[in-house]
Amino acid sequence: MATEARERDGVLDGIRVDVVRLHETWMELVFPRQRGKQHSVLGKWKPRTSADKVKYRVWGALGALVVAVLYPLMLVGLATRFYARRFDSAATRLGLVGVVLGFVVLWGALTALARVQFDPRGFYAVAAASIVAVLSSIVAVTSATRGGRASTVLVAYPAGMTALFLPPVVAALFSEMLGTLIFPRSVTIAEVLLNTVARSLGVEQFFRQRFELEGLGYVLLWFGIAVPLGWVLGLLVSLADLARPKGDDESSGGSGTETGDA
C-alpha cells in the first residue's frame, strides 16, 4: 500500500510540474521572468501596478484554459517521444546502413510475396512503393540525426510515417485480404476528413467531384494522411519537450508517463 501511495504521489507530482511549466511558458509569452525563475537571484516577475495586475490575472486565467486543452495533447506527445526514442536508439545502434537494410529486408519480403501473389502490375506497384519507403527511411534517419528540431518535425516524422505505411497500403490495392482490412477504414477516414476539414475549408465539393477513392486514390489518401500526421506528432513531441525536457525524465527516473525512459 505504501508503495502504491508513493507511486500515486509521484504521478500527481509529475502532472503538477507539467501543468506549472506549461502555464509558466504561457505567461512568459507576455510577461518577463516567468518560467522556472523561483530559484533565480531576481525571482519571478510580479506585477506592481493595478493595470499590470489585471492583465496578469486575465492572461493567467486564459492560460489555464489553454493548458487544460494542451495537457492531454502533451501526454500524446510524451508517448510518441517514448517510442521515437526507442526508434532513435535502435537507429543509433544499427546506423543508417543497418536501418536501410532492415527496411530493405522488410519491404523486400513484401515485394517477393507480391511477385508470387499478384500480376505484374501489382508486383511493380508494390516494388515501387517499397523503393519509396526505403528512400523515405533514409530521409527520416538522416534528418532526425543530423538536422535540428525543425527538420525533425517537418521532414523526419512524415518520412518515417511514409516508410512504415506506404507499401502495405499499395499491396492492399491488389490483395483481397489486406484490402478488406484497409479499404473500409480508408473510406471512413475519407468521409470524416471531407465532412470536417474539407468542409470547413470550403473544398469538400471540389474533392468529391474530382477524385474517386479507388486505385491511386487510396495511395494519395494515405500519403496525404502520413505527412500532416507526421507533422502533428512532431509538434506534440515538441510540446512534450517544452513541458518536460528530456533531462528531467532521466534525472527523475521517469516518474509519470515515461517510466524508465532513457
C-alpha positions as CSV (number, residue, x, y, z in Angstrom):
1,M,0.0,0.0,0.0
2,A,2.8,2.4,0.9
3,T,4.5,1.7,-2.5
4,E,1.3,2.3,-4.4
5,A,0.8,5.6,-2.4
6,R,4.3,6.7,-3.3
7,E,3.8,5.9,-7.0
8,R,0.5,7.7,-7.0
9,D,2.1,10.7,-5.4
10,G,4.9,10.6,-7.9
11,V,2.4,10.6,-10.8
12,L,0.5,13.5,-9.3
13,D,3.7,15.4,-8.7
14,G,4.7,14.9,-12.3
15,I,1.3,16.2,-13.5
16,R,1.6,19.2,-11.3
17,V,5.1,20.0,-12.5
18,D,4.0,19.6,-16.2
19,V,1.0,21.9,-15.7
20,V,3.0,24.5,-13.9
21,R,5.7,24.5,-16.6
22,L,3.1,24.8,-19.4
23,H,1.4,27.7,-17.6
24,E,4.7,29.5,-16.9
25,T,5.6,29.1,-20.6
26,W,2.3,30.7,-21.5
27,M,2.8,33.5,-19.0
28,E,6.3,34.2,-20.4
29,L,4.8,35.0,-23.8
30,V,3.7,38.3,-22.4
31,F,5.5,38.8,-19.0
32,P,9.2,38.5,-18.2
33,R,10.9,36.0,-15.9
34,Q,8.0,33.5,-15.5
35,R,9.4,30.1,-16.4
36,G,11.5,28.4,-13.7
37,K,12.5,31.7,-12.1
38,Q,11.6,30.8,-8.5
39,H,15.2,29.9,-7.5
40,S,17.0,32.6,-9.5
41,V,18.5,35.7,-8.0
42,L,15.9,38.0,-9.4
43,G,13.0,35.7,-8.8
44,K,9.8,35.5,-10.8
45,W,8.5,38.8,-12.1
46,K,5.3,40.1,-10.4
47,P,3.0,42.9,-11.5
48,R,3.1,46.1,-9.4
49,T,0.6,48.4,-10.9
50,S,-3.2,47.8,-10.9
51,A,-3.3,47.6,-14.7
52,D,-0.5,45.1,-14.8
53,K,-2.2,43.0,-12.1
54,V,-5.4,42.9,-14.1
55,K,-3.6,41.9,-17.3
56,Y,-1.6,39.3,-15.4
57,R,-4.7,37.7,-13.9
58,V,-6.6,37.8,-17.2
59,W,-3.7,36.3,-19.1
60,G,-3.2,33.7,-16.4
61,A,-6.9,32.7,-16.5
62,L,-6.8,32.4,-20.3
63,G,-3.6,30.3,-19.9
64,A,-5.4,27.9,-17.5
65,L,-7.9,27.2,-20.3
66,V,-5.1,26.7,-22.9
67,V,-3.2,24.4,-20.6
68,A,-6.4,22.3,-20.0
69,V,-6.6,21.8,-23.7
70,L,-2.9,21.3,-24.4
71,Y,-2.1,18.9,-21.5
72,P,-3.9,15.8,-23.0
73,L,-2.1,16.6,-26.3
74,M,1.2,16.8,-24.4
75,L,0.6,13.3,-23.0
76,V,0.2,12.0,-26.6
77,G,3.5,13.8,-27.3
78,L,5.2,12.1,-24.4
79,A,4.0,8.7,-25.6
80,T,5.2,9.5,-29.1
81,R,8.5,10.7,-27.8
82,F,8.9,7.5,-25.8
83,Y,8.6,5.3,-28.9
84,A,10.5,7.8,-31.1
85,R,13.4,7.5,-28.6
86,R,13.3,3.7,-28.9
87,F,13.5,4.0,-32.7
88,D,16.3,6.6,-32.4
89,S,18.2,4.3,-30.0
90,A,17.8,1.4,-32.4
91,A,18.8,3.6,-35.4
92,T,21.9,4.8,-33.5
93,R,22.9,1.2,-32.7
94,L,22.3,0.0,-36.3
95,G,23.4,3.1,-38.1
96,L,22.0,4.4,-41.3
97,V,23.1,1.3,-43.2
98,G,21.5,-1.0,-40.7
99,V,18.2,0.8,-40.8
100,V,18.1,0.8,-44.5
101,L,19.0,-2.9,-44.6
102,G,16.2,-3.5,-42.2
103,F,13.6,-1.8,-44.4
104,V,15.1,-3.5,-47.5
105,V,14.6,-6.9,-45.8
106,L,11.1,-6.0,-44.6
107,W,9.7,-4.5,-47.8
108,G,11.8,-6.8,-49.9
109,A,9.9,-9.7,-48.4
110,L,6.6,-8.0,-49.2
111,T,7.8,-7.4,-52.8
112,A,8.8,-11.0,-53.1
113,L,5.4,-12.1,-51.9
114,A,3.8,-9.7,-54.3
115,R,5.8,-11.3,-57.1
116,V,4.2,-14.6,-56.3
117,Q,0.7,-13.5,-55.4
118,F,0.0,-10.6,-57.8
119,D,0.0,-9.9,-61.5
120,P,3.0,-7.9,-63.0
121,R,1.1,-4.7,-62.5
122,G,0.6,-5.4,-58.8
123,F,4.2,-6.5,-58.4
124,Y,5.6,-3.4,-60.0
125,A,3.4,-1.2,-57.8
126,V,4.5,-2.8,-54.6
127,A,8.1,-2.7,-55.7
128,A,7.9,1.0,-56.4
129,A,6.2,1.7,-53.1
130,S,8.9,-0.4,-51.3
131,I,11.6,1.7,-53.0
132,V,9.9,4.9,-51.9
133,A,9.6,3.5,-48.4
134,V,13.3,2.7,-48.2
135,L,14.3,6.1,-49.6
136,S,11.9,7.7,-47.0
137,S,13.7,5.7,-44.2
138,I,17.0,7.3,-45.3
139,V,15.4,10.7,-45.3
140,A,13.9,10.1,-41.9
141,V,17.0,8.9,-40.2
142,T,19.3,11.5,-41.8
143,S,17.0,14.4,-41.0
144,A,16.5,13.2,-37.4
145,T,20.1,12.5,-36.6
146,R,21.8,15.3,-38.5
147,G,19.2,18.0,-38.5
148,G,17.7,20.2,-35.9
149,R,14.2,20.4,-34.3
150,A,12.6,21.9,-37.5
151,S,13.9,19.2,-39.8
152,T,12.9,16.5,-37.4
153,V,9.3,17.8,-37.3
154,L,8.9,18.8,-40.9
155,V,10.8,16.0,-42.6
156,A,11.7,13.1,-40.3
157,Y,8.3,12.3,-38.9
158,P,6.4,12.4,-42.2
159,A,9.1,10.4,-43.9
160,G,9.0,7.9,-41.1
161,M,5.2,7.5,-41.5
162,T,5.6,7.0,-45.3
163,A,8.4,4.4,-44.8
164,L,6.1,2.4,-42.5
165,F,2.7,2.6,-44.2
166,L,3.1,3.2,-47.9
167,P,4.0,-0.4,-49.0
168,P,1.2,-2.2,-47.2
169,V,-1.4,0.3,-48.5
170,V,-0.2,-0.2,-52.1
171,A,-0.2,-4.0,-51.5
172,A,-3.8,-3.7,-50.3
173,L,-4.8,-2.5,-53.8
174,F,-4.1,-5.9,-55.1
175,S,-4.7,-8.2,-52.1
176,E,-8.3,-9.1,-51.2
177,M,-7.2,-9.9,-47.6
178,L,-5.3,-6.7,-47.0
179,G,-8.0,-4.8,-48.9
180,T,-10.7,-5.9,-46.5
181,L,-8.6,-4.5,-43.6
182,I,-7.5,-1.2,-45.1
183,F,-10.1,0.0,-47.6
184,P,-13.2,0.1,-45.4
185,R,-11.2,2.2,-42.9
186,S,-9.9,4.3,-45.7
187,V,-13.5,5.2,-46.8
188,T,-14.4,6.0,-43.2
189,I,-11.4,8.2,-42.8
190,A,-12.0,9.9,-46.1
191,E,-15.6,10.7,-45.2
192,V,-14.5,12.1,-41.8
193,L,-11.9,14.3,-43.5
194,L,-14.3,15.5,-46.1
195,N,-17.1,16.3,-43.6
196,T,-14.8,18.1,-41.2
197,V,-11.6,19.5,-42.5
198,A,-12.5,19.9,-46.2
199,R,-16.0,21.3,-45.4
200,S,-14.5,23.9,-43.0
201,L,-12.1,25.0,-45.8
202,G,-14.8,25.1,-48.4
203,V,-13.2,22.5,-50.6
204,E,-15.4,19.4,-49.9
205,Q,-17.3,19.5,-53.2
206,F,-14.0,20.1,-55.1
207,F,-12.6,16.8,-53.8
208,R,-15.9,14.9,-54.2
209,Q,-16.3,15.9,-57.8
210,R,-12.7,15.4,-59.0
211,F,-11.4,12.5,-57.0
212,E,-12.5,8.9,-56.7
213,L,-11.4,6.7,-53.8
214,E,-10.1,3.9,-55.9
215,G,-6.7,2.7,-57.1
216,L,-4.2,5.5,-56.8
217,G,-6.7,7.5,-54.8
218,Y,-6.1,5.2,-51.8
219,V,-2.3,5.8,-52.1
220,L,-2.8,9.5,-52.3
221,L,-5.2,9.4,-49.3
222,W,-2.7,7.6,-47.1
223,F,0.2,9.7,-48.3
224,G,-1.9,12.8,-47.5
225,I,-2.6,11.5,-44.1
226,A,1.0,10.4,-43.3
227,V,2.6,13.8,-44.0
228,P,0.3,16.0,-41.8
229,L,0.1,13.3,-39.2
230,G,3.9,13.2,-39.0
231,W,3.8,17.0,-38.6
232,V,1.2,16.8,-35.8
233,L,3.2,14.1,-34.0
234,G,6.4,16.1,-34.3
235,L,4.7,19.2,-32.9
236,L,3.2,17.2,-30.0
237,V,6.7,15.8,-29.2
238,S,8.0,19.4,-29.2
239,L,5.2,20.4,-26.8
240,A,6.3,17.5,-24.6
241,D,9.9,18.6,-24.7
242,L,8.7,22.1,-23.7
243,A,6.8,20.9,-20.6
244,R,9.0,18.0,-19.7
245,P,12.6,18.3,-21.0
246,K,14.4,15.0,-21.7
247,G,16.9,15.5,-18.9
248,D,14.0,15.7,-16.3
249,D,12.8,12.2,-17.2
250,E,16.3,10.8,-16.9
251,S,17.1,12.5,-13.6
252,S,13.7,11.7,-12.0
253,G,13.7,8.1,-13.1
254,G,10.8,8.7,-15.4
255,S,8.2,9.4,-12.7
256,G,5.0,9.9,-14.6
257,T,4.4,8.9,-18.2
258,E,7.8,7.9,-19.4
259,T,8.9,5.5,-16.7
260,G,12.3,4.1,-17.3
261,D,12.8,6.0,-20.5
262,A,16.4,6.6,-21.4
